[in-house]
Amino acid sequence: MLFNLNCLIIKIKNLFIIYNWSIKIKIMPNKKSTNKEINEEEKEIIEAEIEEEISKSENTKKKSSAKNREKNKEEEFDKEDVEQNKYIAVFSYLSFLFLIPLLLKRDSIFCQKHAKQGLVWFAFLILTSFIYLIPLLNIFYGLMVLFITLYSFVQTLAGKYWRIPVLYKWAEKINL
């Protein structure tokens, strides 16, 4: 969906570039003649500039599509795997219960990704638990923990892998 939207935006941009150059062609006076026609040399220069703009936008499109393909490869899971294991993967974000999908569903990529992220989330909660002792800050910390836990829970039930900001990098480094 995102890839199609990017392609559409780039195509519209190309059309505007061509349209702008066509307006320049029509408006630009010919220095040698008295009428508004453009000579062949000026026409070739403008066409070369148009092609250069289009090639720049195509290069941008190629780079963005390569990034989208890499991102989609990481997040694509077997639909059957997701449907069978999403209820077990939810345990990943509930304290030490991340051990359930980590140990019981070793063959499920979906469960393993969530369990590894749950392990890092649990370690983060333990390391930052001293924040509960600081007045006023403990309220914001508690709300953040609640939000991330519930959002991860909901995304897992939806069959998606939501990367917890910053923490997912550590989770992806874990090899079990």
N, C-alpha and C positions, 0 to 999 in steps of 0.2 A: 504494500500500500504506500509506504513512504517512498520507495524507489520509483513507483509510477508518478507520484506527486512531484518528485525532483525532476524526472524526465519532462513532465508537462511544463514545469516552471522554466526549464532550460530552453524548451522549444518556443515558448512564448517570448522569452528574452531574445532568442535568435530572430524571431519575426520582427520584434521592435527594432533590433539592430538593422535588419534589412530595410525596414520601413523608413527609419531615420536616414539611412544612406540614400534611399531612392528619393526622398524629399530633397536632399542635398544635390542630387543629380539634376533634378528638375529646376531647382532654384538657382544653382550656380551659373553665372553668366559665362559665356565663352568670350575669351579675351580677343580672339582673332575675328570673330564674326559679330555682326550686329544683332542677330536673333538669339534666342535663349537656348539654342541647341549646344550640346557639349561635344567637344572633339573626342576622337578615339583614345588619345593618350590619357586624357583626364579620366575617361571612362574606365580604362584599364587600371589606373591607380586606385580609383574608388572601389572597383571590384576586388582588387588585391587586399585592400583594407577590410572589406566585408568578409572575405575568406579567412583573413587572420583573426577577426573577432569570432567567427564561427568556430574555428579550430581551437581557440582559447576556451570557449564555452564547452566544446566537446571534451577537451582534456579535463576540465573541472568535473564534467559529468562522469567520465571514466574513473576519476579518483574517488568521487563520492559513491559510485556504484560498487567499487572494490571494497570500500569501507563497509558498506551495507551488506555485501556478501559475507565478509568476515564476521560481522556482528550476527547475521542470521545463522551462520554455520555453528556458532557457539551456542545459540539459544534454541536451535531446532532439536527437538526430542521426538522419539517415536511416539505417535499418538496413542498407541496401545499401551506403551510403557507409562505414559502420563496418566491415562485413565485408570490403570490398575494400581498405581502407586501414589497418587496424589494425596490420598487420605493418610497414608503412612508418612509421606514427606512432610506433612504439616507438623509432626512431632519435632521436627528439626529446630523449630524456633521456640520451643517450650522448655527452657532451662536445660537440665542434663538429659532430657528425653531425646536429644539429638542422637543419642546412642542407638535408639531403636532403628531408625532407617539406616544408620551407618553400619550396624552389624547385621541386621536382618535382611536388608535388600542390597546386597553387594553387587548383584547383576544389573540393577537399575541405575542408569546414568542420571536420570531425573532425581531419584532419591539421594544418590551420592553427592550430587552438586548441592542440593539443599542441606544435606547433613553436614557437609564440610563448611558451608556458610553458617549453619547453626552452631557448629563447634567454635568458629571464630567469634560469633555473636556472644556465645556463652562465656568465652574467655574475656572478651571485652567487658561484659557485665561484671564479671568477678574483679577485674583489674580496676574498674572505675566505680566500684560499689562504695568507696569512701565518700563519694559526692553526696550520698544520702545524709551524711553528718553535717553538711553545710546548709544552714537555713536559707530559705528562699531559692537557692540554686537546686535544692533537692526536688522542688516542685517541677521545675523545667526539665530536669533530668528524667524524672519519673514519667512526665508526659511524652518526652522523646522516646523513651524505652517502650512505653505503651503503644505509641503510634507505629514505630518500626516493627514491633512484634505483630501487631494486628494487621498492618499492611502486608507484611511478609506472609502471614497466615492466609489472608484473603487471596493474594496473588498465587500462592501455592495451590489453593483449592481451585483457582481458575485455570490451573495447568500451565502457569508461566513461571519463569525464573526471574525474580526481581533481584537485582544486585544491590545490596546494601552499600551505600556510598562509602568509599575508602576501604571498608572491610572485605569486600569481595575480592580485592587483589590478593590478599593473604589467603583467602579460601581457595583461590584457583592454584596457589602454589603447593597446596597440600596433596601429597601422593600417598594414598593408602591402599 
